Amino acid sequence: MTDYDPYPTVTFAGATTYADNTISSISIRMGRNDVTTQPQPGYASISLWTDASEPLAVSLSQAVSISINKGTSGTQEIFAGIISDIDISLQAYGSDGSIAVYSITAVGPLSQLNRHLVGAAGYAKEFDGTRILNILSEAFLQSWSDVGPTITWNDLPTETTWASYDATNVALVDNLTANVDVPGVYELQAYSSGEDDAYTLATQAAQSGRGVLWEGGDGDLHYDDYASRSTASPLTLTADDILARGLRTAAQWGEIVNDVNVTYRAGTEVARDENSIIQYGQLSGTRTTQLHNSADALTQAQDFLESRAYPRMYPETITIPLHSPTVSDATRDALAAVYNGLRVNTSALPAVFGTTFDGFVEGYTWNLTRYTAELALTCSAYSETYLSIIWDQEPPTLTWAGYTPITQAWQDL
């Protein structure tokens, strides 16, 4: 057992840091709820206390960074963005002094993509990673030659750096080339539908490529293509890590899809599971893509069908109280650096949840105070991204000896 103090800190404009009793609470939400969508822009809700006679040094569009202690040593940045809203209220007022509460909302870099129009010149036929890199490169400045010749440093807020400058002083755009998987896995059709906001075009490309466009705790944007998760090593969570309170799972008819239509450049590919249709009725779903090739559309239809034709039950959210003395420092370090796509597994679940779980983090929520840190992970099962066959999907007459080649192993299926 090890004691742990998260000691969250909030830094504005890279200079002014608030910590300790100044912090009332912090909540951070990042990622998405399931694999059928793309992550929404992350946000942080920050509540700070101050003497009403001592205003805090905060302003709209100011850069903000939130960090916590690691389990071992040092700190970990868990959110970086800009301030979008500031609300100030008095909690106490009198001759002995007044207490003001600053309620601050900050948004991550994905939110800035909505403010950039791209695609006026169109995009050639290209793979998903290349398309997304082209969209992001068009949205954000990449070299000095992109800067308007009349702009001077005096025109910008004092906290602006080249690493964070994108002509509107709002986005963190470091390391785009390193953080985007290029070329990607799926070939996309040429785009010539005119100008649109960068978030819409980038997420359409990501969804078509079965990848994920996400923002890290350090404020960087990332694109992971479909293959990127396949080799990830899992973080194993034990019964000492997981907060049992609030564990929940559900099997819902509305999540079953046994008649899948995937649209692509030249039409629609269809995949159906007749056994599931007999058992649950016909439950149709359509996925609209920018795929160029019919073979890719058919593959996606078949894969989506196999992942959704039958109900699956696993915990919707797994919560870990990092401040609990039963959580190891190594686990605290790994979770402080949580990201979209982190693979997690456990064999410590109650039997009603299936005992074991293996999957990926799709989204997460931090809830922090001066002395506590809870991290709630929204996860998807491994089989929702990379398929595994279940017995219900095999014809009843099939025998193991009937599989070819004879070297086939069950885990290979």
Residue, then its C-alpha position, 0 to 999 in steps of 0.5 A: m500500500t502506498d499513500y498518494d497525493p495528486y496535488p493538481t495544479v492549474t497554470f495559465a498562460g504558461a506562467t501563473t500557477y494555482a494549486d493547494n487550497t486555491i483549487s476547489s475542484i476540477s473535472i475533465r472529459m476527453g474522448r468518445n462514448d463508443v467506437t461508432t463515433q469520433p471523439q468530441p472536443g475535450y473540456a475542463s471545468i475548473s473551480l478556483w477559490t480566491d479572496a474577492s480583493e485579489p482577482l485571479a490572472v485569467s482571461l478568455s482565450q488564455a492557454v491553460s494546463i492542468s497537471i497532477n503528481k505521478g505515483t512515482s515522482g514528477t508530474q503529468e500534464i493531463f489537459a491543455g487547451i484554452i479558456s472559453d468561459i469565465d464565471i465569477s460569483l461571491q460565496a461569502y461577503g462581509s467585514d471579515g472578508s469575501i470569497a469569490v469562486y471562479s468557474i472556468t471552462a477550457v476546451g481542447p484543440l479539437s474544438q478549434l477545428n470547427r473554426h477553420l474552413v478547409g477543402a476549397a481546392g478539394y483533395a485527391k484520392e488518398f488514404d485516410g491518414t494522408r487525408i487527415l494530415n492534409i486537412l490539419s496542415e491546411a487548418f493550422l500554420q506549419s511554416w513562417s511562410d504561412v504567416g500574413p506579412t503584416i502580422t507582428w508579435n505585438d499583435l498577439p497575446t504575450e503568452t503566444t509561442w510559435a508552437s501554439y500559433d495558428a493565426t487565431n491564437v487558439a490551437l496547440v498544433d505541435n507534432l502533427t506529422a509525428n502524431v498522424d498515422v500516414p498513409g493509413v489503411y483505407e483508400l478514400q475517394a477524391y473530395s470536391s464538395g467545397e469548403d467545410d470546417a476542418y472538424t467535419l472533414a477530418t472526422q468524416a475521413a477518420q470514420s471512413g478509415r476506421g481510425v480515431l482523431w483524438e487529443g492528448g492530455d498534452g494538447d497535441l492532436h493525434y490520428d491513429d489508423y485502424a491498425s495502430r491498436s492491434t499491437a498495443s500492450p495492455l495495462t492490467l487492472t486488479a481488484d485493488d484498482i477498480l472502484a466497485r461502486g457504480l460498475r454497470t453493464a447493459a445489453q440493449w436490443g437497440e445496439i444490435v445490428n444484423d443488416v448492415n449497409v455501408t455506402y462508398r463512392a459507387g454504391t452500397e455494400v450489404a452484410r446480413d446475419e440470418n441467424s441473428i435476424i431469426q433470433y432478434g428480428q431484422l435490425s438495420g443500420t447504415r454507415t456512410t463512408q468516403l471509401h473509394n473501393s467496393a472491397d473495402a466497403l464490403t469488409q467494413a460491412q462484414d466486420f461491423l456486422e460481426s461486432r454488432a449482430y449479437p448482444r455483448m455485455y461488459p462494463e460501460t465505465i471502469t473507475i479507478p480512485l488513484h488516491s486509494p492506497t491499494v493502487s500501485d504507483a506503477t498503475r498511477d503512472a500509467l493512468a495519469a498518462v491515459y489516452n484514447g486507445l490505451r488497452v486495458n484488461t482485468s480478470a477482477l470483475p464480479a461474475v455478473f460482468g463476465t469476470t474478465f474484460d479486454g478492450f480499449v479506452e475510448g474516453y475518460t473523465w477526471n474528477l480532482t480535488r486537492y487530495t483526491a483523483e478519480l479516473a472513470l474510463t469509458c471502454s470498448a471491448y477488443s472485439e469491437t475493433y478487432l473481431s473474434i468469432i463467437w459460437d452463435q455465429e457458427p453453423p450448428t453442423l460445423t465441427w472443429a475437424g471441419y475447419t481448414p487448414i488443420t493447423q487453424a487455432w481457435q485464437d486465430l479466428 
